[in-house]
Amino acid sequence: MAVEILSGDWHTLGEAASAIRCRVFIEEQHVPQDEEWDGQDPECWHFLATLNGQPVGTARLLPDGHIGRVAVLADARGSGIGYQLMEAAIQAAREAGHANAELSAQLHALAFYERLGFVAHGDVFMDAGIPHRNMLLAL
């Protein structure tokens, strides 16, 4: 299993990242398209995971240190690809000089982010009809 994590701007990685996000968020989780495509992608740094050369996962780092749109295709879940994507995003946040990395996690994914060192805070809130909590990782 050859996993590679690529990073780059939206122009470079957007087509592959869009396809993954469409499958995971819009098709599987029924996130409305207008909420998924929030207009922030051009200003973000993007990460793309490939498995044997095929795109299978993505994430983005916003200019303010928030990590988001973390998605791995169903067939590749449980293989550690999401963890590798997050490690790359966290390292990029560190290199950009952010004091913290932040994210909004779907409740079912809290334990995944906790394994990376994130700590949940605040109340549960709904985003795109899915319960979330905010999480923070001191860098």
C-alpha positions as a LaTeX table, in Angstrom:
\begin{tabular}{lrrr}
\hline
Residue & $x$ (\AA) & $y$ (\AA) & $z$ (\AA) \\
\hline
Met1 & 0.00 & 0.00 & 0.00 \\
Ala2 & 1.72 & 3.17 & $-1.21$ \\
Val3 & 0.27 & 6.27 & 0.47 \\
Glu4 & 1.45 & 9.73 & $-0.51$ \\
Ile5 & 0.31 & 13.04 & 0.98 \\
Leu6 & 0.48 & 15.92 & $-1.46$ \\
Ser7 & 0.01 & 19.56 & $-0.53$ \\
Gly8 & $-0.72$ & 22.57 & $-2.64$ \\
Asp9 & $-3.14$ & 25.27 & $-3.60$ \\
Trp10 & $-6.70$ & 24.88 & $-4.87$ \\
His11 & $-5.63$ & 25.34 & $-8.48$ \\
Thr12 & $-3.32$ & 22.33 & $-8.17$ \\
Leu13 & $-5.36$ & 19.96 & $-5.98$ \\
Gly14 & $-8.91$ & 21.27 & $-6.29$ \\
Glu15 & $-10.22$ & 18.90 & $-8.93$ \\
Ala16 & $-9.28$ & 15.74 & $-7.01$ \\
Ala17 & $-10.22$ & 17.24 & $-3.63$ \\
Ser18 & $-13.62$ & 18.33 & $-4.99$ \\
Ala19 & $-14.41$ & 14.83 & $-6.22$ \\
Ile20 & $-13.63$ & 13.32 & $-2.80$ \\
Arg21 & $-15.60$ & 15.96 & $-0.88$ \\
Cys22 & $-18.56$ & 15.55 & $-3.21$ \\
Arg23 & $-18.67$ & 11.80 & $-2.58$ \\
Val24 & $-18.14$ & 11.99 & 1.18 \\
Phe25 & $-20.01$ & 15.12 & 2.21 \\
Ile26 & $-22.65$ & 15.70 & $-0.46$ \\
Glu27 & $-23.49$ & 12.13 & $-1.49$ \\
Glu28 & $-22.85$ & 10.13 & 1.72 \\
Gln29 & $-23.64$ & 12.72 & 4.40 \\
His30 & $-26.20$ & 14.77 & 2.44 \\
Val31 & $-24.51$ & 18.11 & 3.12 \\
Pro32 & $-26.16$ & 20.76 & 0.93 \\
Gln33 & $-23.91$ & 21.83 & $-1.94$ \\
Asp34 & $-24.12$ & 25.50 & $-1.01$ \\
Glu35 & $-22.77$ & 24.70 & 2.46 \\
Glu36 & $-19.97$ & 22.45 & 1.19 \\
Trp37 & $-18.74$ & 24.96 & $-1.39$ \\
Asp38 & $-18.23$ & 27.91 & 0.94 \\
Gly39 & $-15.96$ & 29.96 & $-1.32$ \\
Gln40 & $-12.93$ & 29.64 & 0.98 \\
Asp41 & $-11.01$ & 27.00 & $-0.97$ \\
Pro42 & $-8.91$ & 29.41 & $-3.06$ \\
Glu43 & $-7.41$ & 30.94 & 0.11 \\
Cys44 & $-6.65$ & 27.59 & 1.80 \\
Trp45 & $-3.69$ & 25.22 & 1.67 \\
His46 & $-4.91$ & 21.77 & 0.60 \\
Phe47 & $-3.80$ & 18.22 & 1.26 \\
Leu48 & $-4.51$ & 15.22 & $-0.93$ \\
Ala49 & $-3.87$ & 11.62 & 0.03 \\
Thr50 & $-3.27$ & 9.12 & $-2.74$ \\
Leu51 & $-3.27$ & 5.36 & $-2.38$ \\
Asn52 & $-1.34$ & 3.58 & $-5.12$ \\
Gly53 & $-1.62$ & 6.80 & $-7.15$ \\
Gln54 & $-5.40$ & 7.23 & $-6.74$ \\
Pro55 & $-6.82$ & 10.18 & $-4.75$ \\
Val56 & $-8.60$ & 8.86 & $-1.63$ \\
Gly57 & $-8.54$ & 11.65 & 0.96 \\
Thr58 & $-8.35$ & 15.38 & 1.42 \\
Ala59 & $-8.17$ & 18.16 & 4.02 \\
Arg60 & $-7.59$ & 21.90 & 4.02 \\
Leu61 & $-5.90$ & 24.46 & 6.25 \\
Leu62 & $-7.51$ & 27.88 & 6.39 \\
Pro63 & $-5.33$ & 30.98 & 6.77 \\
Asp64 & $-6.46$ & 31.35 & 10.42 \\
Gly65 & $-5.23$ & 27.88 & 11.46 \\
His66 & $-8.54$ & 26.02 & 11.17 \\
Ile67 & $-8.38$ & 22.57 & 9.62 \\
Gly68 & $-11.43$ & 21.43 & 7.75 \\
Arg69 & $-13.07$ & 19.41 & 5.03 \\
Val70 & $-11.24$ & 16.28 & 6.19 \\
Ala71 & $-12.60$ & 13.44 & 4.09 \\
Val72 & $-11.48$ & 9.92 & 3.18 \\
Leu73 & $-13.30$ & 7.72 & 0.69 \\
Ala74 & $-15.16$ & 4.80 & 2.29 \\
Asp75 & $-12.91$ & 2.10 & 0.82 \\
Ala76 & $-9.79$ & 3.74 & 2.31 \\
Arg77 & $-11.14$ & 4.46 & 5.80 \\
Gly78 & $-9.48$ & 2.72 & 8.72 \\
Ser79 & $-6.13$ & 2.52 & 6.96 \\
Gly80 & $-4.47$ & 5.47 & 8.71 \\
Ile81 & $-4.83$ & 7.82 & 5.74 \\
Gly82 & $-6.95$ & 10.31 & 7.69 \\
Tyr83 & $-4.31$ & 10.37 & 10.43 \\
Gln84 & $-1.58$ & 11.07 & 7.85 \\
Leu85 & $-3.65$ & 13.88 & 6.31 \\
Met86 & $-4.13$ & 15.42 & 9.73 \\
Glu87 & $-0.43$ & 15.15 & 10.59 \\
Ala88 & 0.38 & 17.03 & 7.38 \\
Ala89 & $-2.20$ & 19.74 & 8.11 \\
Ile90 & $-1.00$ & 20.12 & 11.70 \\
Gln91 & 2.62 & 20.41 & 10.56 \\
Ala92 & 1.62 & 23.05 & 7.99 \\
Ala93 & $-0.21$ & 25.02 & 10.70 \\
Arg94 & 2.92 & 24.84 & 12.86 \\
Glu95 & 5.13 & 25.99 & 10.00 \\
Ala96 & 2.74 & 28.88 & 9.30 \\
Gly97 & 3.32 & 30.06 & 12.87 \\
His98 & $-0.12$ & 29.35 & 14.32 \\
Ala99 & $-0.26$ & 28.93 & 18.10 \\
Asn100 & $-3.16$ & 26.49 & 17.77 \\
Ala101 & $-4.85$ & 24.29 & 15.21 \\
Glu102 & $-8.63$ & 24.33 & 15.44 \\
Leu103 & $-11.43$ & 22.35 & 13.85 \\
Ser104 & $-15.10$ & 21.53 & 14.08 \\
Ala105 & $-15.51$ & 17.77 & 14.44 \\
Gln106 & $-18.52$ & 15.64 & 13.74 \\
Leu107 & $-19.36$ & 13.89 & 17.01 \\
His108 & $-18.59$ & 10.42 & 15.67 \\
Ala109 & $-15.04$ & 11.61 & 14.86 \\
Leu110 & $-14.15$ & 13.10 & 18.28 \\
Ala111 & $-12.03$ & 10.11 & 19.33 \\
Phe112 & $-10.09$ & 10.25 & 16.05 \\
Tyr113 & $-9.11$ & 13.88 & 16.65 \\
Glu114 & $-8.43$ & 13.25 & 20.36 \\
Arg115 & $-5.81$ & 10.65 & 19.33 \\
Leu116 & $-4.06$ & 13.49 & 17.51 \\
Gly117 & $-4.09$ & 15.62 & 20.67 \\
Phe118 & $-7.14$ & 17.81 & 20.00 \\
Val119 & $-9.35$ & 18.70 & 22.97 \\
Ala120 & $-13.08$ & 19.31 & 22.56 \\
His121 & $-14.58$ & 22.48 & 24.02 \\
Gly122 & $-17.93$ & 24.22 & 23.99 \\
Asp123 & $-21.37$ & 22.84 & 23.38 \\
Val124 & $-22.57$ & 20.56 & 20.61 \\
Phe125 & $-23.84$ & 22.53 & 17.61 \\
Met126 & $-25.39$ & 21.64 & 14.29 \\
Asp127 & $-23.52$ & 22.25 & 11.04 \\
Ala128 & $-25.14$ & 21.12 & 7.78 \\
Gly129 & $-27.59$ & 19.11 & 9.89 \\
Ile130 & $-24.77$ & 17.13 & 11.57 \\
Pro131 & $-23.85$ & 17.50 & 15.28 \\
His132 & $-20.34$ & 18.93 & 15.84 \\
Arg133 & $-18.04$ & 20.15 & 18.60 \\
Asn134 & $-15.16$ & 22.58 & 18.33 \\
Met135 & $-11.70$ & 21.18 & 19.06 \\
Leu136 & $-8.31$ & 22.78 & 19.73 \\
Leu137 & $-4.71$ & 21.58 & 19.56 \\
Ala138 & $-1.98$ & 23.74 & 21.07 \\
Leu139 & 0.98 & 23.83 & 18.71 \\
\hline
\end{tabular}
